[in-house]
Amino acid sequence: MVKSRRTDLAPAGSPRGAYGVKVAVAAGVWHTLRVDFTGPEFVVTYDGQRLFTVRDETFPDAGSVGIWSKADSTTEFDQFRYEVKP
């Protein structure tokens, strides 16, 4: 989000304008979504399977984290945490 506007980030190696990857998500069961950040690169993992990598240099310094979901989603979080490694 930049100035209250969401910007889609294409996975590395995808054409510009691509948005994430399609994955079947079973309803009624818990899943694990993980994002690991290293500098401007982050890796998205779903239930232990690496889905894609994104590179974004919009914010060069450390900052805040948050979660966004689509308006037509029903999403529950059992746990949200982050850690900064030296």
N, C-alpha and C positions, 0 to 999 in steps of 0.2 A: 504494500500500500504506500503510495506517495501522494501526499496532500489529499487523503481520503479517497483515492482512486486505486482500484485493484488493477494490476498489470499481469497479464498471462506471461509465463516464462516457458519457452519451448525446451523440451529435454535436449540434452547435448546430442548432436547428430541428426536432429529432426528439422524439418523445414520451418522457417519462421512462421509463427502463427499457430503452430501445433500446440496442443494443450494436454500435458500429462500423458498417460497411457490408459487404455481401457482394461479394466480388471473386474472379474465377477466378484461381487461382495455378497456373501451369504448373509441373509437376515437372521436375526434372533440368536446370533452367537458373537462372542467377543473376538476382536481382531487386534493385532498390534501394528501400529503405524509408527515408523521411526524415521527421523531425518538427522543425518550426521553432517555437520558443517565443518569445512576446512577452508578458511579464507573465503573467497568468493564462490566456492563450489560446494554444493550439497547433494547428498545421495539420499534418495527416498527408498525405504524398504517397507514392504507390507507382508506381515506374517512370516518374516525371515527371508523373503525373496526380494532381491534387489530389483527395483522397477526401472529407475532412471536416475540420471545425474543432470543437474541444472547448474549453470554458471550465471551469477548475477553480481555485478560490481556497482549496483546502485548505492549501497551504503558501505563504504570502505572500513568504517570503524564498528566496534561492537555496539550493540543496541538492544532493543526490546524484541521479544518473541510473542507470538500469538497464534490463534487458530481461526480459520475461516471455513465455513461450510456453505453449500448452496442453500438457498431459501426453501427448496422443496425436499430437503433432507431431514431425517430424524436422526440425530447424532447424540450419543451419550459418551462421556469420558469417565473412565474409572480412575485415571491418573494422568496428570500432565506434569512433566518435570523437565528441567534442563540442567546441564552441568557445564561448567567451563573448565577445560583441562589446560594446565600450564604448558 
